[in-house]
Every structure is written in C-alpha cells, then in structure tokens.
Amino acid sequence: MPEQNETKLNIGLFGFGVVGESLYRVLQTNKSLNAQVRKVCIKHADKKRNAPAELFTTDPQDLLRDDNINVIVELIDDADAAYLIVSDALSNKKSVVSANKKMIAEHQDELLELQRTYHTPFLYESACCASIPVIRNLEEYYDNDLLQGISGIVNGSTNYILTRIAEDGLTFEAALKLAQQEGFAESNPALDVEGIDAVNKLTILLTHAYGTVALPKEIVHTGIQNLHAHDATYAKEKGYEIKLVAQAKKLEDGSVAAFVLPQFLKKDNQLYNVKNEYNGVIIESGLADKQFFYGKGAGGFPTASAVLSDLSALRYDYKYEYKKLRYQEPAALAQDFYLRVYVSFDGLFHVPHELFEVIEEWSSNNKRCSVIGIIRFSKLKDESWWKKKNTSLILMPDAFADFVPELKESSASEMFMV
C-alpha cells in the first residue's frame, strides 16, 4: 500500500519502440512503483504491438489534454516534435521524463525557463549514459564548488567500433558494419561516429556540473570518422587505447575547458578498460579524488532503467535544482589553454604553424606520418584543418599542457611541412 506522501503516477507515453516497450513491460510486472501507463501515442497505427489496442492513439492531445494523466514520458527520436510535446506538457503542469539528449541539448534555455515558470519537474537521467546515474550524482553529491573535472566514454556505438578495431584488427568500415549488424549503430551512424551524440550529452552534463549552459555547436568536438590504421599502429606500439572522450575540466581562473575528442589512454586510466557498448564516467573532486561509474550506455532495458529511476523520484516530487546555475556564478567556457595533441596525416600534408613546440615525430611507412606537439585550444575552435578527411587529431594521455611555450606570432595561413 503506497505511503500517503507518495504520488500516484498516471503516465502518458510517447513512443513504443525498444525503450518504450521495455518500460511498459517493467511497469506491468512491478506494481510497487505505484505507476501505470494510461495511454501511448504512436506514429503508425497499423503496426502490430505487444499491448492492448485500446492503449494506443495517434493523437498527442489524447495524452496532453487528459487531466487524469499527470506524467508524460517522451521516448521518440524526433527532437523537434519532442520539444513541442515536452514544452506543452510542462506548460500544463504535467511532470516530464525524457531520454532525448538532442532535444534537451538544443533547447536548454527554453526548458529551464519552463521549469522555473511552471515549477514542474523535468527529469532526463536516461539522456546521458542510460543506466549510469551521472546527472543525479552531479546534482546531489557534487552540488558544491569542489568538482574538478568530468570525463567519460558516453557513446556506446563508437566505443564498440574502437574496441573491434583494437582487438580484432578490423578497418573502421568493417567495424562500423559489424556495429550496425549487432544493433549498436544506426543505418545512418553520423550522429555517433562524428561525435554529435557525445557532445549533446556533454552539453547537458555541463549544466549540472558547472552551471554552464551552452549549445552543442559552441563546444569543440569531433568523432572517430577520420581515424587511420596508422593511429591504431601507434597506439599499439605505445600501449595505448584510443577512445572518444567527452571531457570538462575546471581551470585555475574558474572557467571550464570542455570538448569531445579522440584520446590516447594509458592503462592507469579507468576508461582504458571500458570496452564494446559500455560507457564509463570519471568524476574528480577536490576532496574525494576520483570516482568511476561504469555500465551499459545503450539498449532498451538499460535506458528503461534510468527512465524508471526518474519515475520513482517523481513519486516524491523530486526535481532538479540546478544549484550551480541558480546559487553560484556559472562557469564560462574556457578558450585560452593548451593541449598536447597527436596529428597524423598523409606524407605531403601541411600542418599549420600553430602546431608549435613539436615534441616527437613518428612514421609507420612512407605514406603516413604524425607529429606530437602542443596547440592552443582556440586554434582548434576557430580553424578546421584538423577535421579534414586525410587528417586525424588525437589528444595525448596527459592532454592538458602544464606549461605554455613561447607563442609564435604567426597567421593561420603560415604553414610548415613535416
């Protein structure tokens, strides 16, 4: 029997795909949650579904205008449509749970204002790393000003591809095809392999970690689409793993460095052993040192488990407080710091002069070579040479440069050839 202070959740569910059906199944079998799916809005009425026909509708208003429904769970893949659903629900004081990271990342300002105006909970733990409770920990456990950094493998598709390349010696194309066959990558994998999904997640995490509200396009990012067999050979020789890492670090001036870039990891990094479709997140605090979170970052049941956690919290009227945003001075995105980077390119490619202080040169054959050096971050943000198809840029294990070499005053057009 539910406690008197526990809210009965009457759910309007948008989407009945892998996650939506998984959630429905769990709620059907677990009555202790005091939650029930009252109506499900779907796009295609003629599709056969494993639930009673009377549960489904194609009209969003059947959910949004039903006074008996007090929670909207949004699990569709259309970010624009999702925003209309979520904003309507919040405006009508219906609590909302969402897994749509693209929608949240692109509309944070508007969604924050809706929550402030209508005092309505909006929870989205499942939008970042599925079963790993990252957002709630940043909100509650790290709600002070001692958070030093957060770094993680937050996209299971790219991690699966990189694992197959490293362990099976597959080409990028072969590993991608296998990921698609196993259901870890979409038929159009650009959102994953180009780092877009990861930067959407980092955008959300920045709000809860540092009160930094930014659009994904403001954060430097790329994926694994330009990595070359030469890079895998270098990693194997040095004992490194290549991972796509979303990272944020608080600098001495209080600003936050944030980016999504491939990175070489050494064995002492806890992300080194995160394999296949799994996600891993390291949170570093000034007092607690490092804490490591690990789990499945994708799939029906892992994502549904995070949605279920948010629903459970709604029973007790839980809502995000955004403490770093509302009660402290939000941290600005840093632009002026230096990184150690590895750049590989075809033998005749010209590296911009701003890749100064070259530390090492390495070559596996006459057609591909690489340099390791220190680069000013603003040169990555403002220029695109490092995103060209025949070029790959990977952060070194100790990415942040402890010293700043004398800056060569030169224009971006000046080049030298290695």
C-alpha positions as CSV (number, residue, x, y, z in Angstrom):
1,M,0.0,0.0,0.0
2,P,1.6,3.4,-1.0
3,E,2.6,5.9,1.6
4,Q,0.4,8.9,2.0
5,N,3.1,11.3,0.7
6,E,3.6,9.2,-2.5
7,T,2.2,10.5,-5.7
8,K,0.3,8.0,-8.0
9,L,1.8,8.3,-11.5
10,N,-0.6,8.1,-14.4
11,I,1.6,8.0,-17.4
12,G,1.1,9.2,-20.9
13,L,3.8,7.5,-23.0
14,F,5.1,8.9,-26.3
15,G,6.9,6.2,-28.3
16,F,6.6,2.4,-28.1
17,G,10.0,1.4,-29.6
18,V,12.6,-0.7,-27.8
19,V,12.8,1.5,-24.7
20,G,9.1,2.4,-24.6
21,E,8.0,-1.3,-24.7
22,S,10.7,-2.2,-22.2
23,L,9.4,0.4,-19.8
24,Y,5.8,-0.8,-20.3
25,R,6.8,-4.4,-19.5
26,V,8.5,-3.4,-16.3
27,L,5.6,-1.3,-15.1
28,Q,3.2,-4.2,-15.9
29,T,5.1,-6.6,-13.7
30,N,6.3,-4.2,-10.9
31,K,3.2,-2.9,-9.1
32,S,5.2,-1.5,-6.2
33,L,6.1,1.6,-8.2
34,N,2.5,2.9,-8.0
35,A,2.7,3.9,-11.7
36,Q,0.5,2.9,-14.7
37,V,0.7,3.7,-18.4
38,R,-2.7,5.1,-19.2
39,K,-2.2,5.9,-22.9
40,V,0.5,5.6,-25.5
41,C,0.9,7.9,-28.5
42,I,2.4,6.3,-31.6
43,K,3.2,7.4,-35.1
44,H,2.0,4.4,-37.1
45,A,-1.4,3.0,-36.1
46,D,-1.2,-0.1,-38.3
47,K,1.9,-1.6,-36.7
48,K,1.4,-4.7,-34.6
49,R,2.3,-4.1,-30.9
50,N,2.6,-6.3,-27.9
51,A,0.0,-4.4,-25.8
52,P,-3.8,-3.9,-25.9
53,A,-5.0,-1.9,-28.9
54,E,-7.1,0.4,-26.8
55,L,-3.9,1.7,-25.1
56,F,-2.7,3.4,-28.3
57,T,-3.6,6.6,-30.1
58,T,-2.0,8.7,-32.8
59,D,-3.3,12.0,-31.4
60,P,-0.9,13.7,-28.9
61,Q,-3.7,15.7,-27.5
62,D,-5.3,12.5,-26.1
63,L,-2.3,12.5,-23.7
64,L,-1.6,16.2,-23.3
65,R,-5.2,17.2,-22.6
66,D,-6.1,14.2,-20.3
67,D,-6.4,15.6,-16.8
68,N,-6.0,12.1,-15.4
69,I,-2.5,11.9,-16.8
70,N,0.0,13.7,-14.6
71,V,3.3,12.4,-16.1
72,I,4.4,12.5,-19.7
73,V,7.3,10.1,-20.7
74,E,8.8,11.2,-24.0
75,L,10.8,8.4,-25.9
76,I,10.6,9.4,-29.5
77,D,13.6,10.1,-31.9
78,D,12.3,13.3,-33.4
79,A,13.9,16.2,-31.5
80,D,11.7,18.9,-32.9
81,A,8.5,17.0,-32.2
82,A,9.8,16.0,-28.7
83,Y,10.4,19.7,-27.8
84,L,6.8,20.6,-28.7
85,I,5.5,17.7,-26.6
86,V,7.7,18.5,-23.6
87,S,7.1,22.2,-23.6
88,D,3.3,21.7,-23.9
89,A,3.3,19.2,-21.0
90,L,5.4,21.4,-18.7
91,S,3.2,24.4,-19.5
92,N,0.2,22.3,-18.4
93,K,1.9,21.3,-15.2
94,K,2.5,17.7,-16.2
95,S,5.8,16.3,-14.9
96,V,8.0,15.1,-17.8
97,V,10.6,12.3,-18.2
98,S,12.6,12.3,-21.4
99,A,15.5,10.4,-23.0
100,N,16.0,12.8,-25.9
101,K,19.5,14.3,-25.5
102,K,19.5,16.2,-28.8
103,M,16.2,17.9,-27.9
104,I,17.4,18.8,-24.4
105,A,20.9,20.0,-25.5
106,E,19.5,22.2,-28.2
107,H,16.7,23.8,-26.0
108,Q,18.2,24.0,-22.6
109,D,17.5,27.7,-22.1
110,E,13.8,27.3,-23.0
111,L,13.4,24.2,-20.9
112,L,15.0,25.8,-17.9
113,E,12.6,28.8,-18.2
114,L,9.6,26.5,-18.5
115,Q,10.6,24.7,-15.3
116,R,11.1,28.0,-13.5
117,T,7.8,29.4,-14.7
118,Y,5.6,26.4,-14.0
119,H,7.5,24.8,-11.2
120,T,7.1,21.4,-13.0
121,P,9.7,18.6,-12.7
122,F,11.5,17.6,-15.9
123,L,13.9,14.7,-15.4
124,Y,16.2,13.1,-18.0
125,E,18.7,10.8,-16.4
126,S,18.3,8.4,-19.4
127,A,19.6,11.1,-21.8
128,C,23.2,10.6,-20.6
129,C,24.8,7.2,-20.3
130,A,21.5,5.3,-19.9
131,S,21.9,3.1,-16.7
132,I,24.7,5.2,-15.2
133,P,23.3,7.7,-12.7
134,V,25.5,10.6,-13.7
135,I,23.1,13.6,-13.6
136,R,21.6,12.8,-10.2
137,N,25.1,12.4,-8.7
138,L,26.2,15.8,-10.2
139,E,23.0,17.3,-8.8
140,E,23.1,15.9,-5.3
141,Y,26.5,14.6,-4.4
142,Y,28.6,17.1,-6.3
143,D,26.4,20.1,-5.6
144,N,29.3,22.1,-4.1
145,D,32.1,24.0,-5.9
146,L,34.8,21.3,-5.5
147,L,34.1,19.5,-8.8
148,Q,37.4,19.5,-10.6
149,G,36.6,17.5,-13.7
150,I,34.4,15.0,-15.5
151,S,35.5,12.7,-18.4
152,G,33.8,9.8,-20.0
153,I,33.0,7.4,-22.7
154,V,29.4,8.4,-23.3
155,N,28.7,6.8,-26.7
156,G,28.5,3.0,-26.9
157,S,28.4,2.8,-30.7
158,T,31.8,4.5,-31.2
159,N,33.3,2.6,-28.3
160,Y,32.2,-0.7,-29.8
161,I,33.7,0.2,-33.1
162,L,37.0,1.2,-31.5
163,T,37.1,-2.0,-29.5
164,R,36.7,-4.1,-32.6
165,I,39.5,-2.1,-34.4
166,A,41.9,-2.5,-31.4
167,E,41.1,-6.2,-30.6
168,D,40.2,-7.7,-33.9
169,G,42.3,-5.5,-36.3
170,L,39.2,-4.5,-38.3
171,T,39.2,-1.5,-40.5
172,F,36.9,1.4,-39.5
173,E,34.5,0.5,-42.3
174,A,34.3,-3.2,-41.2
175,A,33.9,-2.4,-37.5
176,L,31.1,0.1,-38.3
177,K,29.3,-2.5,-40.4
178,L,29.6,-5.0,-37.6
179,A,28.2,-2.4,-35.1
180,Q,25.2,-1.9,-37.4
181,Q,24.7,-5.7,-37.7
182,E,24.8,-6.0,-33.9
183,G,22.3,-3.1,-33.4
184,F,24.8,-0.8,-31.8
185,A,24.9,1.7,-34.6
186,E,22.1,3.2,-36.8
187,S,21.9,2.7,-40.6
188,N,22.9,6.4,-40.7
189,P,25.6,6.4,-38.0
190,A,26.8,10.1,-38.4
191,L,25.3,11.2,-35.0
192,D,27.5,8.6,-33.3
193,V,30.7,8.4,-35.2
194,E,31.0,12.2,-35.8
195,G,30.8,12.9,-32.1
196,I,27.4,14.7,-32.2
197,D,25.7,12.3,-29.8
198,A,28.6,12.7,-27.3
199,V,28.6,16.5,-27.5
200,N,24.9,16.6,-26.9
201,K,25.4,14.6,-23.7
202,L,28.4,16.7,-22.6
203,T,26.3,19.9,-23.1
204,I,23.7,18.5,-20.6
205,L,26.3,17.4,-18.1
206,L,28.0,20.8,-18.1
207,T,24.8,22.4,-16.9
208,H,24.6,20.1,-13.9
209,A,28.4,20.0,-13.2
210,Y,29.2,23.7,-13.5
211,G,26.0,25.7,-14.3
212,T,27.4,26.2,-17.8
213,V,24.6,26.4,-20.3
214,A,25.9,26.2,-23.9
215,L,24.7,24.9,-27.2
216,P,26.4,21.9,-28.7
217,K,27.8,24.0,-31.6
218,E,29.7,26.1,-29.1
219,I,31.7,23.1,-27.9
220,V,34.7,21.8,-29.8
221,H,34.0,18.3,-30.9
222,T,34.7,15.6,-33.5
223,G,34.3,11.8,-33.6
224,I,36.2,8.9,-34.9
225,Q,35.4,9.2,-38.6
226,N,38.9,10.3,-39.6
227,L,41.0,7.9,-37.6
228,H,43.5,5.9,-39.6
229,A,45.1,2.5,-39.3
230,H,48.4,4.4,-38.7
231,D,46.9,5.7,-35.5
232,A,46.0,2.2,-34.3
233,T,49.5,1.1,-35.1
234,Y,50.9,3.9,-33.0
235,A,48.5,3.2,-30.1
236,K,49.5,-0.5,-30.1
237,E,53.2,0.3,-30.1
238,K,52.8,2.7,-27.1
239,G,50.4,0.5,-25.2
240,Y,47.5,3.0,-25.5
241,E,43.8,2.6,-26.2
242,I,42.0,5.1,-28.5
243,K,38.7,6.2,-27.0
244,L,36.3,9.0,-27.9
245,V,36.2,11.0,-24.6
246,A,33.8,13.8,-23.6
247,Q,35.7,15.9,-21.1
248,A,35.3,19.0,-18.9
249,K,37.9,20.4,-16.5
250,K,37.8,23.4,-14.3
251,L,40.8,25.7,-14.8
252,E,42.6,27.9,-12.2
253,D,40.7,31.0,-13.3
254,G,37.3,29.3,-12.7
255,S,36.5,28.8,-16.4
256,V,35.8,25.3,-17.7
257,A,37.6,23.6,-20.6
258,A,35.1,21.3,-22.5
259,F,35.4,19.2,-25.6
260,V,34.7,15.9,-27.2
261,L,37.8,14.4,-29.0
262,P,39.5,11.1,-29.5
263,Q,42.2,10.5,-26.9
264,F,45.0,8.0,-26.3
265,L,44.6,6.4,-22.8
266,K,47.2,4.7,-20.7
267,K,46.4,1.6,-18.7
268,D,46.2,3.5,-15.4
269,N,43.2,5.4,-16.7
270,Q,39.9,3.8,-15.6
271,L,38.4,4.4,-19.1
272,Y,41.1,2.2,-20.7
273,N,39.2,-1.0,-20.0
274,V,35.8,0.3,-20.9
275,K,35.0,-2.0,-23.9
276,N,32.3,-2.5,-26.5
277,E,29.0,-0.8,-26.0
278,Y,29.7,0.1,-22.4
279,N,30.0,3.6,-21.0
280,G,32.3,4.9,-18.3
281,V,32.5,8.2,-16.5
282,I,35.2,9.6,-14.1
283,I,34.2,12.4,-11.8
284,E,37.0,14.2,-10.0
285,S,36.5,16.2,-6.8
286,G,38.9,18.4,-4.9
287,L,38.3,16.3,-1.7
288,A,37.0,12.9,-2.9
289,D,39.6,12.5,-5.7
290,K,38.2,10.3,-8.5
291,Q,35.1,8.2,-8.6
292,F,34.3,5.9,-11.5
293,F,30.9,5.0,-12.9
294,Y,30.5,2.1,-15.3
295,G,27.6,0.4,-17.1
296,K,25.7,-0.1,-20.3
297,G,25.1,3.1,-22.1
298,A,22.5,2.0,-24.6
299,G,19.8,-0.6,-25.2
300,G,16.2,-1.0,-24.2
301,F,16.4,-2.2,-20.6
302,P,19.4,-0.1,-19.5
303,T,17.7,3.1,-20.8
304,A,14.4,2.0,-19.4
305,S,16.0,1.5,-16.0
306,A,17.1,5.2,-16.0
307,V,13.6,6.2,-17.0
308,L,12.2,4.1,-14.2
309,S,14.6,5.8,-11.7
310,D,13.2,9.2,-12.8
311,L,9.6,7.9,-12.4
312,S,10.4,6.6,-9.0
313,A,11.8,10.0,-8.0
314,L,8.7,11.8,-9.3
315,R,6.6,9.8,-6.7
316,Y,8.2,12.1,-4.1
317,D,8.0,15.3,-6.2
318,Y,11.8,15.3,-6.9
319,K,13.0,17.9,-9.3
320,Y,16.4,19.2,-10.4
321,E,17.5,22.3,-8.5
322,Y,20.3,23.3,-10.9
323,K,22.3,24.6,-7.9
324,K,25.4,25.5,-9.8
325,L,23.3,27.6,-12.1
326,R,21.0,29.3,-9.7
327,Y,23.1,29.7,-6.5
328,Q,26.6,30.2,-7.8
329,E,28.3,32.1,-10.6
330,P,28.1,29.7,-13.6
331,A,31.4,28.8,-15.1
332,A,32.3,30.2,-18.5
333,L,33.7,28.1,-21.3
334,A,37.4,28.4,-21.4
335,Q,39.1,29.3,-24.7
336,D,42.8,30.1,-23.8
337,F,44.6,26.9,-22.7
338,Y,47.0,24.4,-24.3
339,L,46.7,20.8,-25.2
340,R,49.1,18.0,-26.1
341,V,48.0,16.5,-29.4
342,Y,49.0,13.9,-31.9
343,V,48.2,14.7,-35.5
344,S,48.6,12.2,-38.3
345,F,48.3,13.0,-42.0
346,D,49.3,11.9,-45.5
347,G,53.0,12.5,-46.2
348,L,52.6,15.7,-48.2
349,F,50.0,17.3,-45.9
350,H,51.0,20.7,-44.5
351,V,50.5,21.2,-40.7
352,P,49.6,24.7,-39.6
353,H,52.3,26.7,-38.0
354,E,50.2,27.0,-34.8
355,L,51.1,23.3,-34.1
356,F,54.2,24.6,-32.4
357,E,56.6,23.0,-30.0
358,V,56.8,19.7,-31.8
359,I,57.9,17.1,-29.3
360,E,58.0,14.0,-31.4
361,E,57.7,12.7,-35.0
362,W,56.7,9.2,-35.8
363,S,56.1,7.2,-39.0
364,S,55.0,3.7,-39.8
365,N,55.5,4.0,-43.6
366,N,56.3,6.4,-46.3
367,K,52.7,7.4,-46.9
368,R,51.6,8.4,-43.4
369,C,53.3,10.2,-40.7
370,S,52.5,12.0,-37.5
371,V,53.7,14.7,-35.1
372,I,53.1,15.3,-31.4
373,G,53.0,18.8,-30.1
374,I,51.3,21.5,-28.1
375,I,48.5,23.6,-29.5
376,R,46.4,26.5,-28.3
377,F,42.8,25.4,-27.9
378,S,41.4,28.5,-29.7
379,K,43.2,27.2,-32.8
380,L,41.1,24.1,-32.7
381,K,37.9,26.1,-32.1
382,D,38.5,28.6,-34.8
383,E,40.0,26.5,-37.6
384,S,39.0,23.3,-39.4
385,W,42.3,22.0,-40.9
386,W,42.3,19.2,-38.3
387,K,38.9,18.0,-39.4
388,K,39.9,17.2,-43.0
389,K,39.4,13.7,-44.1
390,N,43.1,12.9,-44.5
391,T,43.9,14.2,-41.1
392,S,43.3,12.8,-37.6
393,L,43.8,14.6,-34.3
394,I,44.0,12.7,-31.0
395,L,44.7,14.0,-27.6
396,M,47.7,12.6,-25.7
397,P,47.2,10.8,-22.4
398,D,48.2,13.9,-20.3
399,A,46.3,16.2,-22.5
400,F,46.5,19.5,-20.6
401,A,49.9,21.1,-21.0
402,D,51.4,22.2,-17.7
403,F,53.4,24.9,-19.3
404,V,52.9,27.3,-22.1
405,P,55.7,27.5,-24.6
406,E,56.5,30.9,-26.2
407,L,53.8,31.5,-28.7
408,K,55.0,32.1,-32.2
409,E,53.2,35.1,-33.6
410,S,52.0,33.9,-36.9
411,S,48.9,33.9,-39.0
412,A,46.8,30.8,-39.6
413,S,47.9,30.9,-43.3
414,E,51.6,30.2,-42.4
415,M,52.4,26.6,-42.8
416,F,55.3,24.2,-42.4
417,M,55.7,20.7,-43.7
418,V,56.9,17.8,-41.6
